Amino acid sequence: MALQKMMCCKYLIKTNMASVNYKIAFVHLTFKIKQTMIAMLGVVFGISMYVFMNSFMSGINDLQVTLAFSNTAHIRIYNDIPPDRTNLIQTVVKSNPVIRVHNGRVIKYTEGIKSPAPIIKWLTGQDEVTGIEPQVNSNVFFRNGGNKVNGKLSGIDVENENKLFKISDFMVSGRWNDLKFQPEGIIMGSILAKSLSINIGNNVNLLTNDGVSKNYIDNSKAYVNINSSRQLLGKNQDYVTDIQVNIKNYRQTWPIISRLAPVIPYKVESWETANEGMLSASKLRDIIAMAVSLTILMVAGFGIFNIMNMTINEKVREIAILKAIGFSGGDVTVIFLFQALVIGFIGGILGLLFGYVVCLLIGLIPFRIEAENHLPFAYHFADFYMAFCFGLLITLFAGYLPARKAAQIDPVTIIRG
């Protein structure tokens, strides 16, 4: 019974000491409120800059991905250039004979994708696939009078093309669905149309590499009905050069590619492979944004470190008295760590709110970039969570060193001095 009472008393003493520690820390925070506010402003500024930089970089990355998917599918199947087999003798003779091949040629025996129907049927049965579209792509010359421009013509299925790439959202004039009912129509890019000096309703002449030419009516970008493209190239009704595939999660292309690539004799390419440069640039921007943001947070941490050091130097006699009347070094550490925790927590919340408001305000400023009329911002929970955690950790670390110094103060030496 006596043992239980002693344990209960120890628990009450510990609870009361913790309560006293928090009260002393609160007094220190409010005694010099301006000093506390300056330390808190450093955290607010650092975290708000972290939110701004990462939201802006995420917005640019998301915009690039959106623009990439406006003309690139998640997976592309096409007939790639065959390997170099001009020196057939080396494939038979295993020794090292002297071989000289004159005017070697890489022969592509099959153009386009032969018998695309089985491939499309297999893809249709995959749960991950959300859209499939066969295309007929070819290089052509666009000519209007004396203006002649080299470009790419895509023969497409109007409905599936819009389902995959939502091209109708990028139309600046004319209507996308008109292409379905006008076999002689063509949709052309605004820059290409300007370079050719043509408007809606004008005729434009297309010249293929084989010398076949035909007149089309411009409707706004370089797309034609897939049947018209086959007719222009003189191909049959099954002819396609590409099969474009979209899946549910564009970041999970490799599972379906690993199943499809071994069973078909064509190139199966993911959007990551086709856009390696863009993805590398995105990663570099993320690294730069992270480095700048963490640098700002570290500068804020140094400010908190200096302010906590000044507080300890000013209150060294009070700390000595606390230790003399029974406060342990751990109690003193808790007092100053709690101050750093409060500064980091309140500064973190205010920094998140301030950074979000800054992003909203800057996002309202008119600024033409690609297909956007304003600067792009993307708000991801992970960015806000990491900003708050980094800010809190740096603040606690900046407060721990002065708190440890305060815990090592010898009360006898200070009081005698």
Phi, psi and omega in degrees: 000316179296322179297319179296320179296318179298317179296320179295319179295319178298320179297318179294321180295316179298318179296316179295320179297318179298319179296319179294320179302314181294324179293320178295317178299320179295321177297317178298321181293322185267348182294315176240081187296327180295320179296317178296320180295323179296316178297320181291324179296325176299317178293318180301313182295316181297314182290321178296323177292323176299314180297316182296310183298313183287326177293321180292314179295321177296321178297317178295317179297316179295323178295319179296319178295318179299315180292324178296321181280000175283344176217008179231129177278169178295324178225136179237132177246125182205167180269103185280167177296131182292160178294160181289111178237032181290331180259077183290339182296323182294335179285343182254313183274120184273342179281196182244070179285162175277116184237137177225116181254126180263129171055054181293151181227136170268113186262126175261103188287330183238126175265140179071193181258119181278131180053067181287343185302313179298324179294314180297321179296318179296317180295323180298331181277359180271131183296329183288337187282131178249344180195142179225139177213122172282145180227157171237105183252141179206153175273132182222170170253129173265128183225132174224102184066235180275350180276130182221123184230133176278137182200190182241132178250128180248119172272121190228161168273117192303312184292313181293325178298316180290328178294320181284316191244352180052046183294332180300335178290340183259003180291130178263339175199157184081181181232134184297316185292345178297334182295334181290330184257358180238090182298339179264007183272161178215142175251124189236146178298146184297323180291318177297318179297322179293320180293334178267355179059048179234156180233175178302131179096348178281161175268142174228140182260132178250135180235119180278171179296337180272002178090004178280132180233155180201147178269138177229156176265126182287134176242338167158340178208166190282063175229143173227166175299141186298327178291324177294322179294319177297320179294319180297321182272353180072039181250167180281178187285349177262357187289127173219151177255335182219150168237117181263133185229131172249144179237173185295314180242108186293347177274356182242055181277333188293324179302316181286327177294320181294333177276327185274319187303320183290343188254357178232146183272034182232165180285127176245113190237132177275162179293332178296319179295321182286342184234041181299321179297316179296318180293322177296318178296323179296316178296321179296318178297320179297319180295317180296315180298317179297317182296314180297316182295316180293326176298316179296319178295324178293322176299318176298323178297320177297322177298316179295320178301315180295317181294319179294322176298316178299319180298318180294318179296323180288330186248027183296324180290321178297321179295318179298320179294318178300317180290328180290330182266008172123356177286133179276171176297326177296322178297318179295319177299318179298320182301312184279329174293325178295322176299315179297322180296317179296316179299316181292320183291308180294317178297325178294314179298313180295324179295320178296315180294315181295319179297320179295318179295319179299317179298317180297316182292315180292328178294343178274346182287126179299128180203117183277117176218118183051240183265007182255150176261356179222164177296134183279134174230141177232130184253110180247138181302323182300321179296316180293319181296314180295323178299314181295316181294315178299315180300317182291318180295315180295321178296316179295320179294319178294331179274338184291318183297311175296324180296321178294322177297318179295325181292337182268003180295133177269111185298326182296312181298316182294314183293322177294324181290000000 
